[in-house]
Amino acid sequence: MSVSQKLSTNLRVLVTRSEVPGEWVSHCLDLDVVSQGCSVESALEMLREAVLLCVDDDLADGRVPPLGGRQRAPSEYLETWGKIMMNGTQVEQLDKVAAPAVAAILRVELELVAVPISAGAPEKFQARTPATRPASDLSYACV
């Protein structure tokens, strides 16, 4: 018999201009996972995929996502994210962003199913359709 558990959480994301012209860097602060893309939306989409891979890795290693005991980003990134969320302006269209940084919230929703590995062994969790909100459903604020 398997047991199902639903988990959902909001992950803080900071998107900044890269040193490479035309590129953006996206950083999931709660998992300390970084990705990049040629636009804010692209960087967020690439980060979404990286977060889902982290969730899969955590499950394979016996850690329960979404945070799975991972180290968070350094405090200066968390402080920057907080300042943008408090003082920034909400933006609806990411393709119009001219600001050097964007703060976002990525909603992660998982259904975990505990399955026995073998008779008498402890159960191990497997994700059933891990999901995140698409980039267009995120909340944003920029400086």
Residue pairs with C-beta under 8 A, 6 or more apart in sequence:
2 113
2 114
2 115
3 113
3 114
3 123
4 111
4 112
4 113
4 114
4 128
5 111
5 112
5 113
5 114
5 125
6 109
6 110
6 111
6 112
7 64
7 65
7 66
7 108
7 109
7 110
7 111
7 112
8 107
8 108
8 109
8 110
9 30
9 66
9 67
9 107
9 108
10 105
10 106
10 107
10 108
11 28
11 29
11 30
11 31
11 51
11 66
11 105
11 106
11 107
11 108
12 28
12 29
12 30
12 78
12 81
12 103
12 104
12 105
12 106
13 26
13 27
13 28
13 29
13 44
13 47
13 81
13 103
13 104
13 105
13 106
13 138
14 26
14 27
14 29
14 73
14 77
14 80
14 81
14 84
14 101
14 102
14 103
14 104
15 24
15 25
15 26
15 27
15 40
15 43
15 44
15 101
15 102
15 103
15 104
16 24
16 25
16 27
16 100
16 101
16 102
17 23
17 24
17 25
17 100
17 101
18 24
18 25
18 36
22 38
23 36
23 37
23 38
23 43
24 36
24 37
24 38
24 39
24 40
24 42
24 43
25 34
25 35
25 36
25 43
26 34
26 35
26 36
26 37
26 40
26 43
26 44
26 46
26 47
27 33
27 34
27 47
27 73
27 77
28 34
28 47
28 50
28 51
28 73
28 106
29 72
29 73
29 77
29 78
29 81
30 66
30 67
30 70
30 72
30 73
31 51
31 54
31 66
31 67
31 70
31 72
32 70
32 71
32 72
32 73
33 47
33 50
33 51
33 54
34 47
34 50
35 43
35 46
35 47
35 49
35 50
36 43
36 46
37 43
37 44
37 45
37 46
39 94
39 95
40 94
40 95
40 97
40 102
41 94
41 95
41 135
41 136
44 94
44 104
44 106
44 135
44 138
45 135
47 106
48 106
48 132
48 134
48 135
51 66
51 106
51 108
51 132
52 130
52 132
54 65
54 68
54 70
55 65
55 66
55 68
55 108
55 110
55 127
55 130
56 127
56 130
58 64
58 65
58 68
58 70
59 65
59 112
59 124
59 125
59 126
59 127
61 68
62 124
62 125
63 69
63 70
64 112
64 125
65 108
65 110
65 112
65 127
65 130
66 108
66 110
72 78
80 101
80 103
81 103
83 143
84 101
84 102
84 103
84 141
84 142
84 143
85 103
85 141
87 143
88 99
88 103
88 141
88 142
88 143
89 141
89 142
90 139
90 140
90 141
91 97
91 102
91 140
91 141
91 142
94 102
94 135
94 140
97 142
99 142
99 143
100 143
101 142
101 143
102 140
102 141
102 142
103 140
103 141
103 142
104 138
104 139
104 140
105 138
105 139
106 132
106 133
106 138
107 132
107 133
107 137
107 138
108 130
108 131
108 132
109 130
109 131
109 132
109 133
110 127
110 130
110 131
111 127
111 128
111 129
112 125
112 126
112 127
112 128
113 125
113 126
113 127
113 128
114 123
114 124
114 125
115 123
115 124
115 125
115 126
116 122
116 123
116 124
117 123
117 124
